[in-house]
Amino acid sequence: MVENVHKTGNIDYLKRSLTGKKQVVWKKIVNYVLVLFLFTFLYWSFTYLNIPVRRFFTMWGPIGYKIHQLFLPPDFGYLNNMKLLRSIVQTFQLAFFGTVVGLILCVPLAWFAAINVTPSKFILYPISRGIIILSRSIYEIIWAILFTMILGFGPLAGTLTCILATIGFSGKLMAEEVEAIRVGPIEAIRATGGNEFDVFFYAIFPQVRVAWAGIAIYSWDSTFRLATILGYVGAGGIGMYLRETIEMLDYSKTGMTLIVIIGLVIVSEVVSANARKKIM
């Protein structure tokens, strides 16, 4: 009797082992097939697009020559233009206001768009996800063009574009951070009779505070780079003078404008890096 039980247990163990090995083998086969498909698609895309590889190695000389011929030396006297200086300040204002307002809107959106903690899975969740997806689905420059068509040229169109860009970039990341939190504190708050606001402020926010701060800094970087080019489509900022100098074929001033934009982005990157170090 004991021997029969022992034999039955061994048979069950062998069956489970074989089943587990089969699953591992199938997973490896699926992974290999996926990798093969990706490389096949990459090769097909390369051949379909007819990308001239030789030009990739020979284009740097002509590019360098054109840059030197058109943009160098830059017109440093253009920095005395007060309109250019005011556009630099306006660029900072667009990025700062758009980032702050966008992040404020992202807090409830991220909460509602997290499936594990949303107060309403059938109303708030799809609405919040829809807003985030809509903000991300249309490229920022297209938003800027649409807003200038509707509202006219000026910083209002640029501000709204920066807000939507922040929602699209930060809202998704912040919602994913909320979905990755531990549910223990949430259950504890609810067990004590806490409402949804208590759950957010005492169980959700403490767990995502540091991650959200990092996302906010990255959002500032992204939005500021966007703000430097919005003026090219009439949405305010220094980009307007980039377009103006190009259309006037005054490429020495274009070169100076590009140097200013690069300098502004470098300053923003340095400030953001120091802020990240302090937070992390």
Rosetta silent file (secondary structure, phi, psi, omega in degrees, C-alpha in Angstrom):
SEQUENCE: MVENVHKTGNIDYLKRSLTGKKQVVWKKIVNYVLVLFLFTFLYWSFTYLNIPVRRFFTMWGPIGYKIHQLFLPPDFGYLNNMKLLRSIVQTFQLAFFGTVVGLILCVPLAWFAAINVTPSKFILYPISRGIIILSRSIYEIIWAILFTMILGFGPLAGTLTCILATIGFSGKLMAEEVEAIRVGPIEAIRATGGNEFDVFFYAIFPQVRVAWAGIAIYSWDSTFRLATILGYVGAGGIGMYLRETIEMLDYSKTGMTLIVIIGLVIVSEVVSANARKKIM
SCORE:     score description
SCORE:     0.000 S_00000001
   1 L     0.000  -46.412 -179.012    0.000    0.000    0.000 S_00000001
   2 H   -67.032  -37.953  179.717    2.771    2.405    0.974 S_00000001
   3 H   -65.064  -38.454  178.730    4.792    1.450   -2.103 S_00000001
   4 H   -63.219  -42.896  177.778    1.816    2.174   -4.387 S_00000001
   5 H   -62.095  -42.226 -179.842    1.371    5.620   -2.863 S_00000001
   6 H   -63.539  -42.772  178.311    5.075    6.285   -3.240 S_00000001
   7 H   -64.113  -41.524  178.395    5.002    5.224   -6.899 S_00000001
   8 H   -61.305  -40.768  178.462    1.931    7.397   -7.571 S_00000001
   9 H   -63.915  -39.937  177.470    3.688   10.394   -6.033 S_00000001
  10 H   -64.224  -40.683  178.880    6.748    9.824   -8.211 S_00000001
  11 H   -62.760  -43.788  178.290    4.584    9.605  -11.334 S_00000001
  12 H   -62.691  -39.513  179.174    2.835   12.888  -10.461 S_00000001
  13 H   -64.176  -43.194  178.423    6.197   14.533   -9.842 S_00000001
  14 H   -63.222  -40.269  178.489    7.506   13.313  -13.198 S_00000001
  15 H   -61.772  -44.611  179.535    4.378   14.597  -14.962 S_00000001
  16 H   -64.119  -39.197  179.504    4.760   18.031  -13.391 S_00000001
  17 H   -63.776  -45.346  179.249    8.444   18.109  -14.308 S_00000001
  18 H   -64.143  -40.188  177.766    7.721   17.190  -17.917 S_00000001
  19 H   -62.245  -43.383  178.505    4.932   19.765  -18.093 S_00000001
  20 H   -63.179  -40.847  178.696    7.242   22.448  -16.704 S_00000001
  21 H   -65.629  -39.368  177.678    9.990   21.548  -19.179 S_00000001
  22 H   -61.794  -41.402  179.334    7.537   21.694  -22.082 S_00000001
  23 H   -63.137  -40.962  178.987    6.414   25.152  -20.991 S_00000001
  24 H   -63.905  -43.257  179.483   10.032   26.328  -20.825 S_00000001
  25 H   -61.885  -44.684  179.745   10.729   24.910  -24.293 S_00000001
  26 H   -64.107  -38.369  177.829    7.635   26.597  -25.767 S_00000001
  27 H   -62.693  -41.782  179.100    8.594   29.928  -24.169 S_00000001
  28 H   -64.647  -41.482  179.128   12.048   29.693  -25.747 S_00000001
  29 H   -62.048  -44.576  178.709   10.544   28.851  -29.130 S_00000001
  30 H   -61.666  -42.192  178.698    8.141   31.807  -28.896 S_00000001
  31 H   -63.132  -43.707  178.499   11.008   34.138  -27.927 S_00000001
  32 H   -62.894  -41.375  179.319   13.145   32.942  -30.840 S_00000001
  33 H   -63.626  -41.215  178.794   10.241   33.389  -33.254 S_00000001
  34 H   -63.822  -43.852  178.671    9.631   36.931  -31.979 S_00000001
  35 H   -62.646  -43.616  178.296   13.310   37.854  -32.332 S_00000001
  36 H   -61.677  -41.283  178.367   13.373   36.382  -35.842 S_00000001
  37 H   -63.165  -42.638 -179.494   10.221   38.327  -36.742 S_00000001
  38 H   -63.210  -44.261  179.099   11.701   41.595  -35.455 S_00000001
  39 H   -67.128  -36.598  177.190   14.918   41.165  -37.443 S_00000001
  40 H   -64.330  -43.945  179.245   12.927   40.181  -40.530 S_00000001
  41 H   -65.657  -37.889  178.124   10.714   43.240  -40.194 S_00000001
  42 H   -62.839  -44.322  179.076   13.775   45.437  -39.653 S_00000001
  43 H   -65.453  -42.151  179.081   15.403   44.106  -42.822 S_00000001
  44 H   -63.225  -41.587  178.521   12.181   44.472  -44.793 S_00000001
  45 H   -63.099  -41.612 -179.562   11.752   48.058  -43.588 S_00000001
  46 H   -61.931  -44.249 -179.326   15.349   48.846  -44.517 S_00000001
  47 H   -73.653  -35.875 -179.373   14.930   47.494  -48.043 S_00000001
  48 H   -67.361  -40.450 -179.684   11.447   48.975  -48.523 S_00000001
  49 H   -75.457  -13.885  177.438   12.570   52.466  -47.502 S_00000001
  50 L    55.335   51.841 -178.674   15.545   52.159  -49.844 S_00000001
  51 L   -75.560  121.819  179.185   17.897   53.888  -47.404 S_00000001
  52 L   -78.031  102.527 -176.091   21.207   54.770  -49.120 S_00000001
  53 H   -65.548  -36.645 -177.428   23.801   53.531  -46.639 S_00000001
  54 H   -60.891  -36.724 -178.866   26.722   55.022  -48.545 S_00000001
  55 H   -66.493  -25.901  177.967   25.345   58.529  -48.138 S_00000001
  56 H   -62.268  -32.777 -178.483   25.362   58.076  -44.366 S_00000001
  57 H   -89.663  -17.761 -176.770   29.174   57.897  -44.481 S_00000001
  58 H  -107.579   -2.450 -173.274   29.660   60.628  -47.096 S_00000001
  59 L   -84.800  -15.933 -172.082   27.130   63.235  -45.955 S_00000001
  60 H   -68.948  -35.281  177.885   29.089   64.645  -43.010 S_00000001
  61 H   -63.452  -53.071  176.913   31.489   66.648  -45.137 S_00000001
  62 H   -59.301  -36.875  178.607   28.773   68.482  -47.122 S_00000001
  63 H   -63.741  -47.095  178.446   26.777   69.058  -43.935 S_00000001
  64 H   -61.226  -38.892  179.000   29.777   70.584  -42.179 S_00000001
  65 H   -64.834  -43.880 -179.922   30.537   72.733  -45.230 S_00000001
  66 H   -64.950  -41.598  178.342   26.958   74.032  -45.435 S_00000001
  67 H   -61.206  -44.270  179.501   26.874   74.823  -41.712 S_00000001
  68 H   -66.428  -39.084 -177.080   30.146   76.737  -42.000 S_00000001
  69 H   -70.761  -38.715 -172.566   29.032   78.505  -45.162 S_00000001
  70 H   -92.544  -44.813 -167.023   25.567   79.543  -43.952 S_00000001
  71 H  -104.429  -11.875 -176.968   25.653   79.949  -40.175 S_00000001
  72 L  -115.592  140.378   -5.647   29.249   80.811  -39.311 S_00000001
  73 L   -76.633  148.666  178.540   30.330   83.183  -38.022 S_00000001
  74 L   -70.449  156.094 -179.872   27.132   83.944  -36.068 S_00000001
  75 L   -86.051   92.443 -178.273   25.937   87.517  -35.693 S_00000001
  76 H   -66.693  -23.900  177.338   26.735   88.209  -32.021 S_00000001
  77 H   -64.914  -18.691  179.704   25.318   91.708  -32.382 S_00000001
  78 H   -65.304  -19.861  178.215   21.885   90.083  -32.709 S_00000001
  79 H   -67.384  -18.573  178.183   21.976   89.520  -28.949 S_00000001
  80 H   -79.226   -4.876  178.781   21.412   93.269  -28.486 S_00000001
  81 L   -72.796  114.003 -176.733   17.956   92.873  -30.025 S_00000001
  82 H   -65.309  -30.842  177.654   15.532   93.468  -27.137 S_00000001
  83 H   -64.210  -38.425  177.294   12.781   91.548  -28.914 S_00000001
  84 H   -64.476  -42.776  179.850   15.020   88.473  -28.977 S_00000001
  85 H   -64.603  -39.946  177.846   15.771   88.851  -25.268 S_00000001
  86 H   -66.044  -33.729  178.413   12.068   89.212  -24.474 S_00000001
  87 H   -68.412  -30.563  175.351   11.366   86.068  -26.498 S_00000001
  88 H   -64.511  -45.062  177.563   13.895   84.190  -24.339 S_00000001
  89 H   -62.770  -41.228  179.844   12.001   85.245  -21.216 S_00000001
  90 H   -64.021  -34.209  177.345    8.728   84.300  -22.887 S_00000001
  91 H   -62.734  -45.237  176.287   10.135   80.845  -23.680 S_00000001
  92 H   -61.550  -40.901 -179.436   10.883   80.263  -19.994 S_00000001
  93 H   -64.410  -43.454  178.235    7.424   81.512  -19.090 S_00000001
  94 H   -59.071  -48.691 -177.014    5.727   79.188  -21.585 S_00000001
  95 H   -66.240  -42.994 -176.817    7.650   76.163  -20.350 S_00000001
  96 H   -67.432  -50.313 -178.440    7.251   76.963  -16.649 S_00000001
  97 H   -63.810  -44.603  179.919    3.543   77.782  -16.739 S_00000001
  98 H   -62.775  -39.700  179.614    2.739   74.874  -19.035 S_00000001
  99 H   -68.072  -46.301 -177.372    4.706   72.421  -16.891 S_00000001
 100 H   -63.936  -49.697 -179.409    3.239   73.576  -13.565 S_00000001
 101 H   -64.814  -41.043  178.653   -0.372   73.637  -14.743 S_00000001
 102 H   -62.213  -41.225  179.240    0.080   70.359  -16.601 S_00000001
 103 H   -67.852  -37.156  176.839    1.545   68.640  -13.521 S_00000001
 104 H   -61.341  -42.190  178.095   -1.281   69.938  -11.327 S_00000001
 105 H   -70.489  -28.404 -178.777   -3.777   68.408  -13.755 S_00000001
 106 H   -69.043  -27.653 -177.068   -1.731   65.200  -13.925 S_00000001
 107 H   -60.416  -56.048  177.276   -2.150   64.493  -10.191 S_00000001
 108 H   -68.341  -33.720  179.989   -5.889   63.674  -10.328 S_00000001
 109 H   -63.555  -42.673  179.052   -5.573   62.226  -13.831 S_00000001
 110 H   -65.131  -38.200  177.914   -2.863   59.789  -12.732 S_00000001
 111 H   -63.872  -48.719 -177.758   -4.929   58.795   -9.707 S_00000001
 112 H   -70.848  -28.301 -175.887   -8.079   58.220  -11.755 S_00000001
 113 L   -88.141    0.369  175.985   -6.165   56.508  -14.604 S_00000001
 114 L   -90.741  115.286 -171.249   -4.564   53.875  -12.322 S_00000001
 115 L   -63.430  -26.740 -175.243   -6.762   50.805  -12.594 S_00000001
 116 L   -82.271  -17.533 -176.159   -5.844   49.452   -9.145 S_00000001
 117 L  -131.601    0.185 -176.786   -6.857   52.535   -7.137 S_00000001
 118 L   -59.739  137.944  178.924   -9.212   54.574   -9.336 S_00000001
 119 L   -66.555  -21.670 -178.563  -12.374   55.633   -7.491 S_00000001
 120 L  -145.393  108.203 -178.312  -14.487   54.719  -10.536 S_00000001
 121 L   -75.228  -18.828 -175.032  -13.426   52.027  -13.033 S_00000001
 122 L  -103.578  -14.757 -179.311  -16.360   52.677  -15.361 S_00000001
 123 L  -121.310  -64.429 -175.420  -16.420   56.498  -15.473 S_00000001
 124 H   -67.636  -38.966 -177.858  -13.275   58.215  -14.190 S_00000001
 125 H   -61.899  -54.083 -179.442  -10.835   55.572  -15.412 S_00000001
 126 H   -65.825  -33.419  178.866  -11.803   55.603  -19.125 S_00000001
 127 H   -66.083  -46.336 -179.144  -12.191   59.400  -19.141 S_00000001
 128 H   -64.642  -45.209  177.521   -8.760   59.957  -17.566 S_00000001
 129 H   -61.706  -38.554  179.545   -7.085   57.403  -19.802 S_00000001
 130 H   -63.544  -40.832  178.877   -8.773   58.973  -22.805 S_00000001
 131 H   -64.129  -43.467 -179.707   -7.451   62.447  -21.930 S_00000001
 132 H   -65.529  -44.791 -179.423   -3.906   61.133  -21.509 S_00000001
 133 H   -64.691  -41.750  178.668   -4.059   59.113  -24.730 S_00000001
 134 H   -62.428  -40.459  179.101   -5.508   62.062  -26.673 S_00000001
 135 H   -64.703  -33.490 -177.474   -2.728   64.326  -25.393 S_00000001
 136 H   -85.962  -25.981 -170.660   -0.098   61.794  -26.472 S_00000001
 137 H   -73.257  -26.932 -179.730   -1.619   60.735  -29.778 S_00000001
 138 L  -106.515  128.918 -177.322   -1.162   64.079  -31.561 S_00000001
 139 L   -62.775  148.403 -171.726    2.356   65.459  -31.883 S_00000001
 140 H   -58.929  -40.336 -179.561    2.994   68.676  -29.973 S_00000001
 141 H   -63.863  -34.833  177.659    3.738   70.798  -33.037 S_00000001
 142 H   -66.207  -41.565  174.167    0.425   69.707  -34.553 S_00000001
 143 H   -56.595  -45.286 -178.806   -1.333   70.810  -31.348 S_00000001
 144 H   -61.461  -42.045  178.392    0.446   74.160  -31.635 S_00000001
 145 H   -63.319  -43.875  179.443   -0.662   74.574  -35.256 S_00000001
 146 H   -61.970  -43.536 -179.178   -4.260   73.700  -34.351 S_00000001
 147 H   -67.604  -36.308  177.393   -4.295   76.156  -31.447 S_00000001
 148 H   -69.498  -32.191  175.959   -2.847   78.971  -33.562 S_00000001
 149 H   -66.969  -36.083 -175.874   -5.516   78.285  -36.196 S_00000001
 150 H   -86.999  -45.397 -172.451   -8.264   78.471  -33.549 S_00000001
 151 H  -101.779  -11.184 -177.630   -6.921   81.093  -31.104 S_00000001
 152 L    93.103  170.047 -179.258   -4.557   83.065  -33.314 S_00000001
 153 L   -70.762  148.651  176.142   -0.817   83.606  -33.038 S_00000001
 154 L   138.159  176.245 -174.785    0.686   84.234  -29.621 S_00000001
 155 H   -69.227  -18.668  178.923    1.729   82.661  -26.327 S_00000001
 156 H   -61.762  -44.319  178.286   -1.777   81.386  -25.456 S_00000001
 157 H   -63.172  -40.049  178.728   -1.495   78.702  -28.139 S_00000001
 158 H   -67.050  -38.386  179.471    1.988   77.832  -26.919 S_00000001
 159 H   -64.100  -45.617  179.083    0.874   77.636  -23.285 S_00000001
 160 H   -63.674  -36.599  177.703   -1.969   75.242  -24.085 S_00000001
 161 H   -64.187  -42.872  178.832    0.409   73.137  -26.156 S_00000001
 162 H   -64.485  -37.203  178.283    2.870   72.902  -23.254 S_00000001
 163 H   -64.037  -47.316  179.372    0.058   71.904  -20.890 S_00000001
 164 H   -65.036  -37.067  178.122   -1.097   69.106  -23.197 S_00000001
 165 H   -63.807  -39.511  178.285    2.492   67.971  -23.749 S_00000001
 166 H   -66.650  -42.250  178.483    3.005   67.739  -19.995 S_00000001
 167 H   -62.849  -44.432 -179.369   -0.212   65.784  -19.527 S_00000001
 168 H   -65.735  -38.512 -178.372    0.700   63.372  -22.299 S_00000001
 169 H   -79.259  -51.289 -173.095    4.252   62.837  -21.056 S_00000001
 170 H   -83.171  -34.528 -175.701    3.806   62.895  -17.282 S_00000001
 171 H   -58.450  -44.287 -179.718    0.250   61.593  -16.951 S_00000001
 172 H   -64.997  -46.808 -178.196    1.092   58.156  -18.347 S_00000001
 173 H   -65.736  -40.018  179.789    4.270   57.775  -16.278 S_00000001
 174 H   -67.294  -38.665  177.616    2.623   58.973  -13.079 S_00000001
 175 H   -64.829  -39.481  178.643   -0.321   56.604  -13.556 S_00000001
 176 H   -65.916  -34.526  175.849    2.069   53.690  -14.078 S_00000001
 177 H   -65.377  -38.450  178.308    3.861   54.559  -10.840 S_00000001
 178 H   -66.003  -39.303 -179.460    0.533   54.477   -9.009 S_00000001
 179 H   -67.669  -17.284 -178.211   -0.291   51.081  -10.494 S_00000001
 180 L   -96.700    3.776 -176.551    3.006   49.699   -9.145 S_00000001
 181 L   -77.735  166.194  175.910    2.461   50.664   -5.482 S_00000001
 182 L   -78.055  139.906 -176.827    1.818   48.261   -2.602 S_00000001
 183 L   -89.448   -9.349 -178.714   -1.872   47.748   -1.817 S_00000001
 184 H   -56.939  -52.833  178.811   -1.324   47.021    1.881 S_00000001
 185 H   -60.054  -34.275  178.572   -1.467   50.661    3.052 S_00000001
 186 H   -64.237  -46.646  179.346   -4.544   51.242    0.871 S_00000001
 187 H   -63.670  -35.340  179.406   -6.380   48.323    2.451 S_00000001
 188 H   -66.176  -43.036  179.294   -5.356   49.512    5.915 S_00000001
 189 H   -64.715  -42.303  179.603   -6.755   53.019    5.326 S_00000001
 190 H   -67.587  -33.327 -179.960  -10.000   51.616    3.943 S_00000001
 191 H   -67.321  -26.241  178.600  -10.294   49.180    6.845 S_00000001
 192 L   -87.401    3.337  178.714  -10.250   52.112    9.272 S_00000001
 193 L    92.298   13.169 -179.449  -13.138   53.766    7.410 S_00000001
 194 L   -71.688  147.506  178.680  -11.089   56.210    5.363 S_00000001
 195 L   -87.308 -175.392 -175.799  -12.585   57.712    2.213 S_00000001
 196 H   -64.997  -33.334  177.576  -10.950   57.939   -1.223 S_00000001
 197 H   -68.543  -38.390  175.560   -9.174   61.203   -0.380 S_00000001
 198 H   -62.305  -40.749  178.709   -7.682   59.626    2.746 S_00000001
 199 H   -60.897  -42.874 -178.151   -6.492   56.725    0.606 S_00000001
 200 H   -67.808  -49.148 -172.279   -4.801   59.097   -1.837 S_00000001
 201 H   -76.360  -27.307 -174.766   -3.110   61.396    0.687 S_00000001
 202 H  -110.661  -14.000 -178.368   -2.059   58.781    3.242 S_00000001
 203 H  -121.822  -37.126 -176.689   -1.552   55.595    1.195 S_00000001
 204 H   -89.788  -54.795 -173.690   -0.905   56.498   -2.459 S_00000001
 205 H   -59.704  -42.629  178.732    0.945   59.819   -2.461 S_00000001
 206 H   -59.703  -28.223 -178.123    3.638   58.858    0.093 S_00000001
 207 H   -82.003  -23.817 -176.002    4.607   55.875   -2.080 S_00000001
 208 H  -112.154    3.017 -173.746    4.887   57.794   -5.360 S_00000001
 209 H   -58.099  -49.192 -177.465    6.139   61.162   -4.100 S_00000001
 210 H   -67.492  -43.925  179.253    9.802   60.676   -5.042 S_00000001
 211 H   -62.800  -41.596  178.904    9.013   59.061   -8.392 S_00000001
 212 H   -64.298  -36.185  178.242    6.562   61.834   -9.249 S_00000001
 213 H   -63.745  -42.380  176.645    9.184   64.452   -8.411 S_00000001
 214 H   -63.535  -40.584  177.725   11.613   62.823  -10.846 S_00000001
 215 H   -63.316  -38.950  179.786    8.925   62.664  -13.524 S_00000001
 216 H   -62.085  -38.955  179.385    8.164   66.354  -12.956 S_00000001
 217 H   -67.969  -44.822  176.666   11.810   67.258  -13.575 S_00000001
 218 H   -61.780  -35.402  178.358   11.970   65.198  -16.756 S_00000001
 219 H   -64.402  -40.060  176.737    8.719   66.815  -17.833 S_00000001
 220 H   -60.229  -44.418  178.371   10.277   70.256  -17.410 S_00000001
 221 H   -56.852  -49.448 -177.332   13.185   69.203  -19.645 S_00000001
 222 H   -64.523  -44.339 -177.157   10.857   67.947  -22.354 S_00000001
 223 H   -69.219  -35.906  179.946    8.497   70.915  -22.194 S_00000001
 224 H   -66.575  -42.660  176.480   11.290   73.469  -22.215 S_00000001
 225 H   -61.149  -37.686  176.784   12.817   71.988  -25.369 S_00000001
 226 H   -63.700  -41.957 -176.312    9.355   72.100  -26.918 S_00000001
 227 H   -63.704  -26.358 -178.832    8.901   75.754  -25.922 S_00000001
 228 H   -72.077  -16.187 -176.687   12.070   76.761  -27.781 S_00000001
 229 H  -114.417   -8.832 -176.532   10.547   75.722  -31.112 S_00000001
 230 H   -60.230  -33.856 -179.154    6.855   76.594  -30.694 S_00000001
 231 H   -62.102  -20.037  179.537    7.398   80.087  -32.042 S_00000001
 232 H   -62.440  -27.218  177.186    8.282   78.595  -35.432 S_00000001
 233 H  -106.620   14.123  174.752    4.552   77.951  -35.947 S_00000001
 234 L    88.171   19.728 -177.039    3.505   81.212  -34.288 S_00000001
 235 L  -103.269   21.207  175.635    2.858   79.925  -30.761 S_00000001
 236 L    91.740  157.446  178.042    5.260   82.234  -28.921 S_00000001
 237 L    99.225 -177.916 -173.913    8.838   81.990  -27.766 S_00000001
 238 L   -70.054  -18.777  179.328   12.236   82.269  -29.390 S_00000001
 239 H   -59.080  -24.470  179.042   11.277   79.954  -32.234 S_00000001
 240 H   -62.374  -38.856 -179.042    9.549   82.887  -33.933 S_00000001
 241 H   -77.454  -24.365  172.390   12.913   84.578  -34.547 S_00000001
 242 H   -63.571  -45.467  179.067   14.364   81.323  -35.820 S_00000001
 243 H   -68.236  -40.925 -177.372   11.701   81.269  -38.523 S_00000001
 244 H   -60.981  -45.368 -178.673   12.000   84.998  -39.178 S_00000001
 245 H   -69.662  -33.549  177.682   15.762   84.873  -39.811 S_00000001
 246 H   -67.568  -44.001 -179.166   15.439   81.784  -42.017 S_00000001
 247 H   -66.884  -29.091  178.313   12.723   83.378  -44.159 S_00000001
 248 L   -86.585    1.404 -178.970   14.824   86.542  -44.498 S_00000001
 249 L    58.954   26.117  178.112   17.840   84.403  -45.513 S_00000001
 250 L   -95.393   75.949 -168.438   19.799   86.081  -42.731 S_00000001
 251 H   -73.000  -21.817  176.123   21.599   82.901  -41.757 S_00000001
 252 H   -66.339  -37.137  175.039   24.210   84.531  -39.521 S_00000001
 253 H   -72.620  -33.298  174.330   21.368   85.609  -37.233 S_00000001
 254 H   -60.835  -43.737  177.276   19.864   82.130  -37.590 S_00000001
 255 H   -60.306  -40.307  178.220   23.137   80.684  -36.345 S_00000001
 256 H   -66.378  -39.742  178.199   23.092   83.042  -33.365 S_00000001
 257 H   -63.240  -41.468  178.154   19.507   82.071  -32.577 S_00000001
 258 H   -63.937  -39.570  178.055   20.433   78.372  -32.693 S_00000001
 259 H   -63.084  -40.912  177.965   23.367   79.004  -30.344 S_00000001
 260 H   -62.667  -44.033  179.550   21.028   80.766  -27.920 S_00000001
 261 H   -62.133  -44.972  178.350   18.559   77.854  -28.053 S_00000001
 262 H   -61.495  -41.809  178.349   21.347   75.319  -27.444 S_00000001
 263 H   -63.123  -41.168  178.939   22.632   77.414  -24.537 S_00000001
 264 H   -63.437  -41.557  179.601   19.173   77.625  -22.987 S_00000001
 265 H   -65.868  -38.280  178.341   18.716   73.851  -23.235 S_00000001
 266 H   -64.251  -43.474  177.861   22.135   73.258  -21.645 S_00000001
 267 H   -60.983  -43.477  178.524   21.263   75.561  -18.745 S_00000001
 268 H   -61.708  -40.302  179.466   17.958   73.753  -18.299 S_00000001
 269 H   -64.776  -41.277  179.936   19.727   70.373  -18.318 S_00000001
 270 H   -64.492  -45.363  178.905   22.238   71.489  -15.664 S_00000001
 271 H   -62.658  -42.856 -179.393   19.503   72.829  -13.385 S_00000001
 272 H   -65.382  -40.547  179.482   17.439   69.671  -13.840 S_00000001
 273 H   -63.279  -42.404  177.667   20.417   67.403  -13.124 S_00000001
 274 H   -65.091  -38.591  178.090   21.155   69.231   -9.870 S_00000001
 275 H   -64.608  -40.592  178.545   17.490   69.055   -8.865 S_00000001
 276 H   -63.064  -40.261  179.477   17.419   65.297   -9.541 S_00000001
 277 H   -62.190  -40.400 -179.052   20.499   64.751   -7.386 S_00000001
 278 H   -69.315  -36.390 -177.379   18.915   66.582   -4.468 S_00000001
 279 H   -75.692  -44.314 -176.536   15.623   64.706   -4.778 S_00000001
 280 L   -75.699    0.000    0.000   17.053   61.242   -5.337 S_00000001
